[in-house]
Amino acid sequence: MRKLFLGLVFVVALLITGSAFAQDFPTIPEGETVTIRFYSYNLGNATFGPGTEQLIAEFMELNPNVIVEGVAVPAGEMTARVQADIAAGTPPDVAQLIFDATDFIVNNFAAVPLESIVPAEELAAHFEGFSPNGLRLGQLNDQTYGLAFTFSTPVLFYNADVLRAAGLDPENPPTTWEEVKEASLTITETTDFEGVHIAGLGGFDWLTQSLINSNGGSVMNDDRTEIAFGSEEAIGAISMWQDLVLSGAHTRLTDGEAVETMFTGQLGFYLQTSALHFGMSNAAEGAGWELRAAPMPQFGDLPTVPVNSGSALFILSDDPARQRASWEFLKFVTSERGYTIITSQMGYLTLRPSIVEEPEYLQAWAEENPYIFVNLEQLTRLEPWASYPGPNWRQIETILLEAVQTAVTSEGDVATIMTDAATRAQALMP
């Protein structure tokens, strides 16, 4: 009897243990139609909106049991809008959110890690062929909260006609910042064109992070407890930028003014997100000048360390059926077909690199748009857009941006400006 009792206890223990480790993943009940709301800052945008609408339309054609209601929300208002809707009890099911807010999203928006709603083998199958560096952009604490969606790296666009007018060789664009300075001064001294503009003076700090990282620095330490943009390396990167301006090589335009100057063919070099290629190539064709692109310039012999701009898709729904429908949507828009639309219709970089060699996807398009290979090469050295921890993340980013703007638009001491900014930012860290 004792042996029988112990045997029963063992069997019950196995059943309890098995049930504890079993996981029921969300599904869409058979025969039901599920509606999900998708907040996107690409919707409503003249350049990116049509491609986003095409993604939604093709997905719904393939998945007639899922209706996607797209809601256009401006990028600068997205985080606040989502936060307000969560507080009101009406969060979107899927939101397109920018990478710099990842820490805040995970800790305040109840973002759903994909590992908790998708079987491991299904997740692994979808991640196959996805850029590892791209995939980790939306990960925190070894969980995938955001799936990288629209994405780009900093590219040095240049006007080949401006270079020719200054006696420079457009087949050999500058590869270092010292060479950029020299070429830009040649342009400003021998032509009526502007030299170079680095588009990092407002909005977001991803491009500033790219410069600091590429000079061997960072904006935070590895364990994300200390601000590091007062370091010698960060000061050196911003000092280079200030020197470009003071020497006359760099414009004294705002970022908004610089876009217009580049589009009208009056600017030699323009460091900006590669996502602008789509609109810029149309502008170049319309205005009759030749657009080209080169990798982000280096600091001496140091390899560049690009930081991405762009967004990830986060699932915020707590309803199992809508969670599954949301995952199906994420799967499609980040599939080979999804990235074919995103890259060819919207201008963002594909995070499935192999499809540029596949005829059914992007091979023909890539042959006509070779700038994408500059992007893909930089993807191999990519570091994620650092997301500052705690509720003051946006204030910290603003402090950095304002310090950089002060430094590069004045003759102020860069070391003093940057170390003071770092001290103020550190006081806002959790």
C-alpha positions as CSV (number, residue, x, y, z in Angstrom):
1,M,0.0,0.0,0.0
2,R,2.8,2.3,0.8
3,K,4.5,1.7,-2.5
4,L,1.2,2.2,-4.3
5,F,0.7,5.5,-2.4
6,L,4.2,6.7,-3.3
7,G,3.6,5.7,-6.9
8,L,0.4,7.7,-7.1
9,V,2.1,10.7,-5.5
10,F,4.9,10.5,-8.1
11,V,2.3,10.3,-11.0
12,V,0.4,13.3,-9.6
13,A,3.6,15.2,-9.2
14,L,4.5,14.6,-12.8
15,L,1.1,15.8,-13.9
16,I,1.4,18.9,-11.8
17,T,4.9,19.6,-13.1
18,G,3.9,19.0,-16.7
19,S,0.9,21.3,-16.4
20,A,3.1,24.0,-14.8
21,F,5.5,23.9,-17.7
22,A,2.9,23.6,-20.4
23,Q,1.8,26.9,-22.0
24,D,-1.3,27.7,-23.9
25,F,-0.4,30.3,-26.6
26,P,-3.1,32.7,-27.9
27,T,-5.1,31.7,-30.9
28,I,-7.9,33.1,-33.0
29,P,-11.1,31.1,-32.4
30,E,-12.2,29.2,-35.5
31,G,-14.8,31.0,-37.5
32,E,-14.2,34.4,-35.7
33,T,-13.1,37.7,-37.3
34,V,-10.8,39.8,-35.1
35,T,-10.2,43.5,-35.5
36,I,-7.0,45.1,-34.3
37,R,-6.0,48.8,-34.1
38,F,-2.6,49.7,-35.5
39,Y,-1.1,53.1,-34.6
40,S,1.5,54.2,-37.1
41,Y,3.3,57.4,-37.8
42,N,4.0,56.4,-41.4
43,L,0.3,56.4,-42.1
44,G,-0.7,59.9,-43.4
45,N,2.8,60.7,-44.5
46,A,3.0,61.4,-48.2
47,T,6.2,59.4,-48.6
48,F,5.6,56.5,-46.3
49,G,1.8,56.3,-46.1
50,P,1.1,54.5,-49.4
51,G,3.5,51.7,-48.7
52,T,2.1,51.3,-45.2
53,E,-1.4,51.1,-46.6
54,Q,-0.3,48.5,-49.1
55,L,1.1,46.4,-46.3
56,I,-2.2,46.5,-44.5
57,A,-4.2,45.7,-47.6
58,E,-2.1,42.7,-48.6
59,F,-2.1,41.3,-45.1
60,M,-5.9,41.5,-44.9
61,E,-6.3,39.9,-48.3
62,L,-4.2,37.0,-47.1
63,N,-5.9,36.9,-43.7
64,P,-9.6,37.5,-44.2
65,N,-10.3,36.8,-40.5
66,V,-8.3,39.8,-39.4
67,I,-9.3,43.4,-39.9
68,V,-6.5,46.0,-39.4
69,E,-7.7,49.5,-38.5
70,G,-4.8,51.8,-39.2
71,V,-4.6,55.0,-37.2
72,A,-2.3,57.8,-38.2
73,V,-0.4,59.4,-35.3
74,P,2.5,61.9,-35.8
75,A,5.8,60.5,-34.7
76,G,6.4,63.3,-32.1
77,E,3.0,62.6,-30.5
78,M,3.0,58.8,-30.6
79,T,4.4,58.0,-27.2
80,A,2.1,60.5,-25.4
81,R,-0.9,59.3,-27.4
82,V,-0.3,55.6,-26.6
83,Q,0.3,56.5,-22.9
84,A,-3.0,58.5,-22.8
85,D,-4.9,55.7,-24.4
86,I,-3.5,53.1,-22.0
87,A,-4.6,55.3,-19.1
88,A,-8.1,55.5,-20.7
89,G,-8.3,51.8,-21.0
90,T,-8.2,51.8,-24.8
91,P,-4.6,51.0,-25.9
92,P,-3.9,50.1,-29.5
93,D,-3.2,46.5,-30.2
94,V,-0.1,47.3,-32.2
95,A,1.9,50.5,-32.1
96,Q,4.8,51.7,-34.2
97,L,7.2,53.2,-31.6
98,I,10.7,54.7,-31.9
99,F,13.6,52.7,-30.5
100,D,14.8,55.4,-28.1
101,A,11.7,54.8,-25.9
102,T,12.1,51.1,-25.7
103,D,13.0,51.0,-21.9
104,F,10.0,53.2,-21.1
105,I,7.7,51.2,-23.3
106,V,8.6,47.9,-21.7
107,N,8.3,49.2,-18.2
108,N,5.3,51.5,-18.5
109,F,3.2,50.3,-21.5
110,A,2.8,46.6,-20.6
111,A,4.3,45.7,-23.9
112,V,3.9,41.9,-24.6
113,P,7.2,40.0,-25.1
114,L,6.8,37.8,-28.2
115,E,8.2,34.8,-26.4
116,S,5.1,34.8,-24.1
117,I,2.6,34.6,-26.9
118,V,4.3,32.7,-29.7
119,P,5.6,29.1,-29.6
120,A,9.4,29.0,-29.6
121,E,9.7,27.0,-32.8
122,E,7.4,29.4,-34.7
123,L,9.4,32.4,-33.4
124,A,12.7,30.8,-34.4
125,A,11.3,30.0,-37.9
126,H,10.3,33.6,-38.4
127,F,13.6,35.0,-37.1
128,E,15.6,32.9,-39.6
129,G,17.1,35.1,-42.2
130,F,16.5,38.2,-40.1
131,S,19.5,40.5,-39.4
132,P,20.8,39.6,-35.9
133,N,21.8,43.2,-35.3
134,G,18.3,44.3,-36.4
135,L,16.5,41.8,-34.3
136,R,18.2,42.8,-31.0
137,L,17.1,46.4,-31.4
138,G,13.7,45.7,-29.8
139,Q,15.0,43.3,-27.2
140,L,15.4,44.0,-23.5
141,N,16.4,41.6,-20.8
142,D,16.6,38.8,-23.4
143,Q,13.0,39.2,-24.4
144,T,11.7,40.5,-27.8
145,Y,9.2,43.3,-27.0
146,G,9.5,45.2,-30.2
147,L,10.0,43.7,-33.7
148,A,12.2,46.0,-35.9
149,F,10.0,47.4,-38.6
150,T,11.0,50.6,-40.5
151,F,14.7,51.1,-40.1
152,S,17.7,53.0,-41.5
153,T,21.4,53.9,-40.9
154,P,23.2,57.2,-41.4
155,V,24.4,57.6,-45.0
156,L,26.6,60.3,-46.5
157,F,24.5,61.5,-49.5
158,Y,26.3,63.6,-52.0
159,N,25.6,65.6,-55.1
160,A,28.0,64.3,-57.8
161,D,27.4,67.5,-59.9
162,V,28.5,69.7,-57.1
163,L,31.7,67.7,-56.6
164,R,32.4,68.0,-60.3
165,A,31.9,71.7,-60.2
166,A,34.5,72.0,-57.4
167,G,37.0,69.8,-59.3
168,L,36.4,66.8,-57.0
169,D,36.0,63.2,-58.1
170,P,32.5,61.8,-57.4
171,E,33.9,58.3,-57.9
172,N,36.0,58.7,-54.8
173,P,33.9,60.4,-52.0
174,P,35.6,61.2,-48.7
175,T,35.9,58.3,-46.2
176,T,37.1,60.3,-43.1
177,W,35.8,63.5,-41.5
178,E,39.1,65.2,-42.2
179,E,38.6,64.4,-45.9
180,V,35.0,65.7,-45.6
181,K,36.2,68.9,-44.2
182,E,38.8,69.3,-47.0
183,A,36.4,68.5,-49.8
184,S,33.6,70.8,-48.3
185,L,36.0,73.7,-48.0
186,T,37.0,73.2,-51.7
187,I,33.3,73.3,-52.6
188,T,32.5,76.5,-50.6
189,E,35.7,78.3,-51.8
190,T,35.4,77.5,-55.5
191,T,31.6,77.4,-56.1
192,D,28.4,78.9,-54.9
193,F,27.3,75.7,-53.3
194,E,27.2,74.7,-49.6
195,G,29.7,72.1,-48.3
196,V,28.4,69.6,-45.8
197,H,25.5,69.3,-43.3
198,I,25.1,66.7,-40.5
199,A,21.4,66.3,-39.8
200,G,21.6,65.9,-36.0
201,L,20.7,69.2,-34.6
202,G,17.2,68.4,-33.4
203,G,14.5,65.9,-33.0
204,F,16.3,62.7,-31.9
205,D,19.8,61.7,-30.9
206,W,20.4,58.6,-32.9
207,L,22.8,60.3,-35.4
208,T,24.6,62.1,-32.5
209,Q,25.0,58.6,-30.9
210,S,26.4,57.3,-34.2
211,L,29.1,60.1,-34.2
212,I,30.0,59.5,-30.5
213,N,30.2,55.7,-30.9
214,S,32.3,56.0,-34.0
215,N,34.9,58.0,-32.1
216,G,35.1,55.2,-29.6
217,G,32.7,56.6,-27.1
218,S,29.1,56.0,-26.0
219,V,26.2,57.9,-24.4
220,M,25.9,55.4,-21.5
221,N,28.0,52.8,-19.8
222,D,27.4,49.1,-20.5
223,D,25.1,48.5,-17.5
224,R,23.1,51.6,-18.3
225,T,23.7,53.3,-14.9
226,E,25.9,56.2,-15.9
227,I,25.7,58.9,-18.6
228,A,28.9,58.9,-20.7
229,F,28.4,61.8,-23.2
230,G,30.9,63.9,-21.2
231,S,33.7,61.5,-22.0
232,E,36.8,62.4,-23.9
233,E,35.6,60.4,-26.9
234,A,32.2,62.2,-27.0
235,I,33.8,65.6,-26.6
236,G,36.2,64.7,-29.5
237,A,33.3,63.8,-31.8
238,I,31.4,67.0,-31.1
239,S,34.6,69.0,-31.4
240,M,35.0,67.7,-34.9
241,W,31.5,68.8,-35.7
242,Q,32.1,72.3,-34.2
243,D,35.3,72.6,-36.2
244,L,33.4,71.8,-39.5
245,V,31.0,74.7,-38.7
246,L,33.7,77.2,-37.6
247,S,35.9,76.5,-40.6
248,G,33.1,77.2,-43.0
249,A,32.9,73.6,-44.3
250,H,29.6,72.9,-42.6
251,T,26.5,75.0,-43.3
252,R,24.9,77.2,-40.7
253,L,21.4,76.0,-41.7
254,T,18.8,74.3,-39.5
255,D,18.1,70.7,-40.3
256,G,14.9,71.7,-42.0
257,E,16.6,74.3,-44.1
258,A,19.3,71.7,-45.0
259,V,16.8,69.3,-46.4
260,E,15.5,71.9,-48.8
261,T,19.0,72.9,-49.8
262,M,19.9,69.3,-50.6
263,F,16.7,68.6,-52.4
264,T,17.2,71.6,-54.7
265,G,20.8,70.5,-55.5
266,Q,22.7,73.2,-53.6
267,L,24.5,71.1,-51.0
268,G,27.6,68.9,-51.5
269,F,27.4,66.4,-48.7
270,Y,24.5,65.5,-46.4
271,L,24.8,63.0,-43.5
272,Q,21.2,61.8,-42.9
273,T,19.0,58.8,-42.5
274,S,19.0,56.5,-45.5
275,A,15.2,56.5,-45.3
276,L,15.3,59.9,-47.2
277,H,16.7,58.3,-50.3
278,F,13.3,57.6,-51.7
279,G,12.2,61.3,-51.6
280,M,15.7,62.6,-52.4
281,S,16.1,60.5,-55.5
282,N,12.8,61.8,-56.8
283,A,13.9,65.4,-56.0
284,A,17.3,64.9,-57.8
285,E,15.5,63.5,-60.9
286,G,13.1,66.4,-60.9
287,A,15.8,69.1,-60.4
288,G,18.3,67.4,-62.7
289,W,21.2,66.6,-60.4
290,E,22.9,63.3,-59.7
291,L,22.4,61.7,-56.3
292,R,25.0,59.3,-54.8
293,A,25.6,57.8,-51.4
294,A,28.6,56.7,-49.4
295,P,29.2,55.1,-46.0
296,M,29.3,57.3,-42.9
297,P,32.8,58.9,-42.7
298,Q,35.3,57.6,-40.1
299,F,37.3,59.3,-37.4
300,G,40.8,58.6,-38.6
301,D,41.4,54.8,-38.7
302,L,38.5,54.0,-36.3
303,P,35.7,51.9,-37.9
304,T,32.4,53.6,-37.9
305,V,29.7,52.3,-35.4
306,P,26.4,53.3,-37.0
307,V,23.3,53.6,-34.8
308,N,19.9,53.0,-36.3
309,S,17.0,55.3,-36.6
310,G,13.5,54.0,-37.1
311,S,10.9,52.0,-35.3
312,A,9.7,48.7,-34.0
313,L,6.2,47.2,-33.7
314,F,5.0,46.5,-30.1
315,I,2.0,44.4,-29.2
316,L,0.1,46.1,-26.4
317,S,-3.2,44.1,-26.3
318,D,-4.0,41.9,-23.4
319,D,-6.7,40.0,-25.3
320,P,-5.5,36.5,-26.5
321,A,-7.3,36.6,-29.9
322,R,-6.1,40.1,-30.7
323,Q,-2.6,39.2,-29.5
324,R,-2.5,36.3,-32.1
325,A,-4.0,38.5,-34.8
326,S,-1.4,41.2,-34.0
327,W,1.4,38.6,-34.2
328,E,0.1,37.4,-37.6
329,F,0.3,41.1,-38.8
330,L,3.8,41.5,-37.4
331,K,4.9,38.3,-39.2
332,F,3.6,39.5,-42.6
333,V,5.0,43.0,-42.5
334,T,8.5,41.7,-41.5
335,S,8.4,38.8,-44.0
336,E,10.3,38.8,-47.3
337,R,7.2,40.2,-49.0
338,G,6.7,42.8,-46.3
339,Y,10.3,44.0,-46.5
340,T,10.1,44.1,-50.3
341,I,7.3,46.7,-49.9
342,I,9.0,48.5,-47.1
343,T,12.2,49.0,-49.0
344,S,11.0,49.5,-52.6
345,Q,7.9,51.6,-51.8
346,M,9.0,53.4,-48.6
347,G,12.8,53.6,-48.8
348,Y,13.7,51.9,-45.5
349,L,16.4,49.3,-45.2
350,T,15.4,45.6,-45.4
351,L,16.3,43.6,-42.3
352,R,16.2,40.4,-44.4
353,P,19.5,41.0,-46.3
354,S,19.3,38.0,-48.5
355,I,16.2,39.2,-50.4
356,V,18.4,41.8,-52.3
357,E,19.7,38.7,-54.2
358,E,16.3,37.0,-54.8
359,P,14.5,37.8,-58.1
360,E,11.0,37.5,-56.6
361,Y,11.8,40.2,-54.0
362,L,14.4,43.0,-54.3
363,Q,17.1,41.9,-56.7
364,A,16.0,44.1,-59.6
365,W,15.3,47.0,-57.3
366,A,18.7,46.7,-55.6
367,E,20.5,46.8,-58.9
368,E,18.8,50.1,-59.7
369,N,19.4,51.5,-56.2
370,P,22.9,50.4,-55.2
371,Y,22.9,52.7,-52.2
372,I,21.2,49.9,-50.3
373,F,24.5,47.9,-50.3
374,V,26.1,50.8,-48.3
375,N,23.3,50.4,-45.8
376,L,23.6,46.6,-45.6
377,E,27.4,46.8,-45.0
378,Q,26.9,49.3,-42.2
379,L,24.3,46.9,-40.7
380,T,27.1,44.5,-39.9
381,R,28.6,47.0,-37.4
382,L,25.4,48.4,-36.1
383,E,24.9,49.3,-32.4
384,P,21.3,49.8,-31.1
385,W,19.9,53.2,-30.5
386,A,20.6,53.6,-26.8
387,S,17.3,53.9,-24.8
388,Y,17.9,55.8,-21.5
389,P,16.3,54.1,-18.5
390,G,13.6,55.6,-16.3
391,P,10.8,58.1,-16.8
392,N,13.2,60.9,-17.6
393,W,14.5,59.3,-20.8
394,R,13.2,62.0,-23.1
395,Q,14.6,64.8,-20.9
396,I,18.0,63.2,-21.0
397,E,17.9,62.9,-24.8
398,T,16.9,66.6,-25.0
399,I,19.8,67.7,-22.7
400,L,22.2,65.9,-25.1
401,L,20.7,67.4,-28.2
402,E,20.6,70.9,-26.8
403,A,24.3,70.6,-25.7
404,V,25.3,69.5,-29.1
405,Q,23.4,72.3,-30.7
406,T,25.0,74.9,-28.4
407,A,28.5,73.5,-29.1
408,V,28.3,73.3,-32.9
409,T,26.6,76.7,-33.4
410,S,28.9,78.7,-31.1
411,E,32.6,79.0,-30.3
412,G,32.0,77.7,-26.8
413,D,34.3,75.2,-25.1
414,V,33.0,71.8,-26.1
415,A,34.4,70.0,-23.1
416,T,32.7,72.3,-20.7
417,I,29.4,72.1,-22.6
418,M,29.3,68.3,-22.8
419,T,30.5,67.6,-19.2
420,D,27.9,70.0,-17.8
421,A,25.2,68.3,-19.9
422,A,26.3,64.9,-18.7
423,T,26.2,66.0,-15.1
424,R,22.6,67.3,-15.5
425,A,21.6,64.2,-17.3
426,Q,23.0,61.9,-14.6
427,A,20.9,63.6,-12.0
428,L,17.8,62.4,-14.0
429,M,18.9,58.8,-14.2
430,P,17.0,56.3,-12.0
